[in-house]
Amino acid sequence: MPDILIKNTKVFVNNYLQPAEVLIEDGKITEIARQIDVQRLNEVIDAKGGLTLPAAIDVHVHFREPGMTEKEDWYTGSCSAAAGGVTTVIEHPNTIPPTIDRKSFKEKLKLANRKSIIDFGIYGGVTGNIEKLPELWELGVTAFGEIFMAESTGALNISEETFDKALSVIANLGAMACIHAEDEKIRLECESFLKNDHSPQSHSRARPNMCEAVAVKKAIELAKKNGAQAHFCHISAFESVGLLRKERYLEQSSGYPVRFTSEVTPHHLFLSTRDWDRLGSFGKMNPPLRDRRNPKMLLNALNDGTINIVATDHAPHTEAEKDVGIKSAPPGVPGVETLLPLMLVAVKRNLLPLGRMIDVTSRGPAGIFGLTRYSKGVFAEGFDADVVVVDPSRTSVIKGDLLHSKAGWTPYEGMDGIFPEYTISRGEVVWDGEILASRGRGRFLPGKGFSRDEED
């Protein structure tokens, strides 16, 4: 493993930016100091006054393999992540076949081991496979989800009865449930009412704020009933924020361990229903774009800790698939490569402090999903050298044809981003303006239920 010294940089340590040098040896950060004297090095990176920060961890990606490799695969998805400063991802189960049993898990793991250039975890799907959840846990899934409470991509939505049973099993395993909270009854009623409305804006009305909030409330009740730990994916509605803020207050005042955590996507932070005219069917995702009151409240909730982390729900589709009517277009947008660039611009615009940005993109995801035991998510001596070097003054315009996803487009076209000059994964430069890493260098990070007996 090459040894690297990053010099002429600034780091965020002890809650403030300070000049420093960073020494990386054997894949770890071994020293952070004002000046480091070393005799022999394989590589010196001159940051030219730029920042050295923890790389991002994206706990919500859909890399589409197996089964939909025309949209993405483990190699292109991981390259897109690395080019944007993400060095660890967790991939969701709605592939073909879905990751719901031993065979499908092993198939996905084999593909990821062969192709991913960055480290990764894998979720276990929840359908009618309740009896398979323990074996998936022992195989090493990070958590269980997305658990779809309403129809979305992949047709993995489940009934309330199945959801209740699954939460009981997940709680007994000591695992976590990751929940896609939308209410199926409300969705069906709204979509029926709007069946003759083919405007892009109809998709937001078909899955209104209440569709999410009712499902969040129901999921909280069922998780409490079963004693399950629950993580809410892509929170988008301010009513949901109120429910989560109440639970956060109850947890803090009671002294009980945290049971509920949540994430928000960049597209719900930085896009709104005002973007329908620009995006058309390319802006379709579940949950949908909300009116501009919601992004403001989501950002406030991210800043005050009600929402814990940012994750992209990277869900690529080809341009041909999206360039159809709103009711036919598949839901989902690409986003893993633009996560950190967008958040860095948000810091530059004083929308959130740098320290909080690091918490929600690195330290927080690692803590919630048990990745700190793999030395992830913490910028400190002894931890994995998963870092980015960025020039905060170098803002560029986001262009889909310059990104690395197979999708070839982005909902953030024309918006500003601050992209990394270097992305370093476990002490290896994987991006310096081009992809340098080899296929299969990424490591699988098994969940805490992993049994060594399950290794091939």
N, C-alpha and C positions, 0 to 999 in steps of 0.2 A: 504494500500500500504506500503510495507516494506521500512524503512529508511536505507540508505546505505552510508557508508563512504569509499571512495577509498583513500588509503594512500600510501605513498612511491611511488609516481608517478610523471610523468612530463606531462605538458599540453602545447599546443601551443596557447598562448594568447599574444596579442599585437605584433604579428609577430615574436615571438621567443619562443623557448622551455624553460620552467622554471619549477623548482620543485614546487609541489603544492599538496594539498589534495582537494578532491571534495566531497561535501555533497549533497545527493539526498534525498528529502522529498516529499511525496505525488506525485511521478512521475515526479518532476521537479528538475532541478539543482538549489539549493538554496544558495550555497556558493562555491566559488573557492578561496582558500587562501593558503599561505605558510604552515599554521598550523591551524587546526580547533579543537576547544575544544567543545565536546559534551558529555553529561552525559549518555544518553541512546540511543542505536542503535540496530536495528535488525540484521545488518550484517556489517562486516568490510571486505573489499577486499584489501589485500596487493598486490599491483602491482609489488613489488620487483624491483623497478626502471624502470618499463616499462612505456609505454605511455598510456594516456587516451585521446582518440580522438573522434570526432563526428562519429557516425555510418553513413554508406553510405545510400543513397537514389537511388534506381534504377528505373528510369522512363520508362524503356522499357523491360517488361517481357511478356512472353506468358506462362501462367500457364495451358493452354489447357483444362480447365474445364469451361463449360460443353462440353461433346462430344468426348474428346480424352484422357480420364483418364488413358489409358494404358501408355501414355507418361509422364504425370504429373497431379497433381491436386492441389487445393489451399493449402492443408495441406503439402504435400511433397515439393511443390515449396516454401512455406513460411518457412519451416524448413531449406531448403537448403539456403535460403537467410539469416536467422538468424545465421546459422553456419558459414557463411562467413562475418558476420558483417553488414548486410543490415537490417534495421528496418522499412523501408517504401518502397513500390513498387507501380508502376502504371501499370495496366495490359491492354494489347491491345485486339482488338475486334474479331480477326479471330479465334473464337471457333465455335462449332457446337451446336446450331445456332450462327451465328455472332451477336454481340451486336449492333443492328441497330434499335431497337424500344423499346417501353415500356416493352413488355413481355419478350424479351430476356435480357434486362437490369435487370429487377427484378429477373429473374431466376439466373443470374450470381451473383448479389448482395446477394441473399439468400445463395448461396453456399459459397461465400467468408466469409460472416458473421459467418457461421457455422464452417468453417475450418481454416481460416487464423490465424496464431499465431502472425503476425505482421500487422502494419497499412498499408492501401492500398487505392489507387484510381482506377478508371475504366475509360477507354476511350470509346467514342462512335464511331462506325464505320460509314463510308461514302460510300454508294453505289448508288443505285437509290432512296435512302430514303430521299431525300432533305427535304420533308415536315415533316419528323420525327425529324430533327435536333433540333428544338426548344424544343420539349418535352424531348429529351434526355438531353439537357442543363438544363432544370428545374429539371430533375430527379437527377442531380448531377454529370454528367460525368466531368472529369477533363479537357479534351480537346477532339478534334476530330482527329482520326487517329488510326493506320497508314492509311493515304490516299495513296493507291497504284496507282502510275502512270503507272505501268507495271505489268504483271502477276507475282505472287509470291504465297506463301502459302495461301490457303484459297479462291483463285479466287475472290478477292474483288477489282481487278483493275477496274478503271473507265476511261471513255473517257475524252478528254480535255474539251468538252462542259459541262459534268457533274461536272468536277473539278472546272471549272469557276463558275458555279452556286452555288456549295457548298461553295466556298470561299466567295461569296457575302453574303450568309446566315450566315456563321460563323463570318464574320466581323460585321454584323449587331447585332449579339448576344453579341459581345464583347468577343468572345471565341478565341481559338488558333487552328490552323491547324497543325497537325504533319504529315510530308510528307515523304513517301518512294519514293525517286526520282530516277527512272530509266525510260528511254524512251522506250516505247513499240515498236515503229517502228524500232529503231536500234536493239533492242533485237531480234525481229523476223527475221530481215535480217541476223544478225550474226548467230543465231541458225540454220537458213536454210543453210547457207554456211558451217556450221560445223556439219551437221546432221550425217555424217559418221565418225566423229572423236569421239571415245568413251574413250579417255584418260581423267583422272581427270582434267588435265590442260585445257581441252577444255572449262570447265565451266567459267574460268576467261576470256578466249577469246570471249565467247558467250555474255558476259556482260562487255565490255571493259570500260575503264575510261570514254570515251566519252558518253557512254550510261547514266552514272550518270550525268556528267557535263551538257549535253544538257537538261536533265530533271530539274536540279537545276536552270539553266538559265530561262527555261520556267516557272517554279513555281515562281521564283522571279518576273517575269513580271506580271503574273496573280495575285499574292498577292498584288503587288503595284497597279494594276488596280482596285482591289476591296477593297483596304485599309485594308487588313487582316494581322494579326500577324501570322507568320509561323515559325515552328520549323522543322529543317531537321534532320531526323533520320539517324543514322549510316553512316555518311559521310566517304567515303573511298578513293576518288581519289584526287590527288593534283590539278587537274584542278578545281574541285569543291571548294577547299580551296581558290583558286585565286578569284573566283566569290564572295565567302562569305567575303573575306578580303576587296574587293572593297565596298561591302555593309556596312561593319563595318566602313570603313573610311568615307563613305557618311553620315552615321548616326551620327558619332562623330563630323564631321565638320559642319553639319547642325544644330545640337542641338536637332533634333527630337528624340522622344522616340524610343527605340530599337524595330525594327519590325521583324528582322530575328535572330534566334538563331539556334544552331546546337549541335549535339552530335557525339562522335566517340566511337566505341566499343573496348574492349580489343583485340578482335581477329583481328581487322584491325590495331591496334597499335603494337601488339606483334607477329603476324603471317604474312606470306607472301606466294607467289607462291613457295618459296623454301620448304614449308611444304606439298605440294601436294604429294610428294613421301612417306612421313611418314603417312599422314592422308588418302589418297585416297578419297573415296566418303564421309568419315566422315568430310572432310573439306569443304563440299559444303554448302554455304550460299549465300544469296542475300542481298546486293551486294557481289561479290565474293572476294576471296583472290587476293590481288594486288602484283605487283613486289616490291622489297624491297626499291625502291625509295619512294614509297607512305607512308609506316609507318614512315619513318624519317620526311617527311614533315607534316604528321598528328601530330606527337609529337611536332614539332615546332609550329604548329598552335594551339595546345592545350596550350602550354606554353605561347604564346603571346596573347591569348584570342580570336583569330579568331574562334576557336572551343570552345564552352562554357563549355561543360560537358562531362563526360563519362557515358555511359549506355550500358547494356550488350546485348540487343536483345536476352535474354535467350529464346531459342526456342528448347526445348528438343524433340528428337525422340528416339525411342528404337534402340538398336544395330542392331536388325534384319532388321528394316526399312532402316537403313543407309548402311548396309553391302550388297549392291547391286551395279549394274552399275551406273556410274555417272549420266546418263540421267534419271534413274528411282528413284534415291535416293531423298528424300525430302530435301529441303534446310533448314538449321538451326542448331545451336549448343547450348548446354547448357552453362551457364556462370554466373548466379547470385551469386553462392557461391564463385567464384574465382575473382570477381571484386576487392574487397578491398585487398585480398592477393597479387594479381598481381601488383596493383598500389603501395602498400607498398614496394614491391621489386624494382619497378621502382624508387621510392624515394631513396632507399638504394644504388642504382646504379647511382645516380645523374642524372637521366633522367628528373626529374622535382623536384622542391622544395616541401617540406612538406606542406607549406601553399597553394601552387597551387593545390596539390593533394586534400586537404580538400575542396578547392573551387569547384573543378570539380566533386567531389563525394558526397558532402553534401550541402554546402551553395548555390552553383549554381543551382542544381536541385530544391531545395526548393524555390528559388527566381523566377525562370522561370515558375514553375508550381503552384505558389500561395500557397505553403505549409507553408510559414513562418507565415501565419495567424493562423495556427494550432500549432505554436511554434516549428516548425521543422527546422532542418538544421543549427542551430546556437548554438555553444558551449558557452553558457553564462547563467548567473543567470536569472531565470524566464522562461527559455525555457525547453521543454521536455527533460528528461534525456534519450536521445537516444545516447548511447555512447558505445565504445568498449575499452577494455583494451588489449593492444598488447605488446609483447616482440619483439622489432625490431631485436634482435640478434638471434631469434629462427626461422630460415628459414627451411621449410620442402618441400619435393618433392610432387607435386600435383599428386594424384592418383585417377582415376575415381571411383574405387570401395570403396573409403573412403568418397566420397561425398554423399549428401543426396537427390539429384534429382533422380526421377525414371529412368532417362536416363541410369545411371550406367556407363557413360563414359564421357570423357572430351577431347577437342582438345588440352588442355594444359598438357596432360600426360607427366610426367617427368620434367616439368618446375618447377622453384622455386616459392613458395608462403609464405607469412607471415600471418598466420591465427590468429584470435582473441583468446585470453584466455577466455575472457568474452564478451558476447554481452548483452547489457542492453537496453530494450525497455520500454519507459515511466516508468523508475524506477524499472522495474522488470527484473531480470536476466533470459533471455530466452535461453542462451547457456553458458555452462562452460566446454565444452568438451562433453556434451550431451545435448539434447533438454530437457528443463525444463518447457516450456510453454504449456498451455492447448489449445486445438483446440478452435477457435472462440474468443480468447482474442484480436485479432486484431480489429482495429476500421476503419470504412469507413470514408474517408476524402472527403466530397463532393466538387465539383468544385464551382466556385463563382456564377454560375447561379442557384444553388440549391434553390428550393422553398420548404418551410416547408409544404406547402399544398400537396406536393407529398409524404410525409412520410406516411407509412402504420400505 
